[in-house]
Amino acid sequence: MKIIIGGAGEVGTHLSKLLSQEKQDIVLMDTSEDRLNFPSNFEIMTVEGNPTSIRDLKSAGVKNADMFIAVTPEESTNMTACMLAHNLGAKRTIARVENNEYLLPKNMELFAALGVDSLICPEILAAEEIASALRQAWTRQWWEIAKGKLILLGVKIRRNAPMVNKYLHELGNDKEERIYHIVAIKRSNETIIPFGFDQILADDIVYLTTTKEHLEAIKTYAGKEDILIRKVTIMGGSRITLSLCERIPHHVDIKLLEINKEKSYRLAEKVGSNVMVIHGDGRNTDLLVQENIKNCDAFIALTDNSETNILACLAAKNFGVAKTIAEVENLDYIQMAEKLDIGSIINKKLIASSHIYRFLLQADVSTIKSLAFANADVAELVARADSKITKRPVKDLRLPKDLTLGGRIQDGKAEIINGDTQIQAGDHVLVFCLNTAMRKIEDYFN
């Protein structure tokens, strides 16, 4: 598949590297030669050019492109580039945007008619993920399909949890066998797709699938308690912050710390009545004490500096804040952040790349979510008629060891998958897979 990516910023660069590892034919365009320097181990063709230039697009081979993805920082540039690419022969186009209004269904239909097939906004996707993390603050990860009928959650196991030191085959003998399925265990730098003789240890992050009616039982078994979010402190007035403030319920009190004085005034004009904008440095512990950080239920660090966000969350943890969330855009810091136990991690590059990646698979993929901590992905796929996944019970499918099936939606009803489950055509299946396994999914669901 030939894919042209316009814009060698954070999202475009990460997506290029990801796709080049899968032997896709990748062309990366940018107006800056400096941003197009890649290590030799990445098979990426770079073109110095403007994605809104017809001549440059033709030079990049847009006529034969299976997909054109415009992810420059400028919304208008991305929209224009996609329209031109479509008219010059690109089979599918995707544009990165900032405007919420563009994402309304009626407007997306308008843009599709103009040649822009799909729109993504990494900031909005990130804000939605943070809002979800606040709703289920006792978890590290939360992802649902079929309007919450089937849920995948990640939870850190503390030493007092009933699950600690249990083998999976022991858990299978308990009454909880039918209400959840452990799909992965994250331990230090390793993610394990577990089998019966794998053991759950303290400080593991366990990923499991369950249904909404069993959440209370899961919470108890994992040794967790509800965290009621009533007061939130946000550090950094980014675009993610503005989108997030719109998604947090109005009964929640929000303090927004912004170091830039002029920007803090502009933010105050844009946010709701439940948001108090404070001009100050969130790294200043005296300011945090003054703003009563000890009574805060959640602290969210959204500055453009990963180190600052990690350190700020550590400080908040030391003050006793129950839920902390950090935006960590430097991929090298994600594992370090996990070891420091700072809470949930948000990464725009991974979120946006996952959203785009689903368009590249040949299987019927509804959604994909990248799990930053686990070096893994979780996907919702639809089983096609006569596909390999429908031929025999799960235990006889000989699935690769780096992927597992967590649950399915059949005729609108959620079900936890076990070895005797027979997937049927039309089932929506939750698949958990390590980064090495995403392409293997196609063989089973096509």
Secondary structure, DSSP 4 states (H G I P E B T S, - for coil): -EEEEE--SHHHHHHHHHHHTTT-EEEEEES-SGGG---TTS--EEEES-TT-HHHHHHHTGGG-SEEEE--S-HHHHHHHHHHHHHTT-S-EEEE---GGGGSHHHHHHHHHHT--EEE-HHHHHHHHHHHHHHTTT-SEEEEETTTTEEEEEEEPPTT-TTTT-BHHHHTTSGGGGTEEEEEEEETTEEE---TT-B--TT-EEEEEEEGGGHHHHHHHTT-------EEEEE---HHHHHHHHHS-TTSEEEEEES-HHHHHHHHHHS-TTEEEEES-TT-HHHHHHTTGGG-SEEEE-SS-HHHHHHHHHHHHHTT-SEEEEE---GGGHHHHHHTT--EEE-HHHHHHHHHHTTT-SSEEEEEEEETTTTEEEEEEEPPTT-GGGSS-GGGS---TTEEEEEEEETTEEEE--TT----TT-EEEEEEETTSTTHHHHHH-
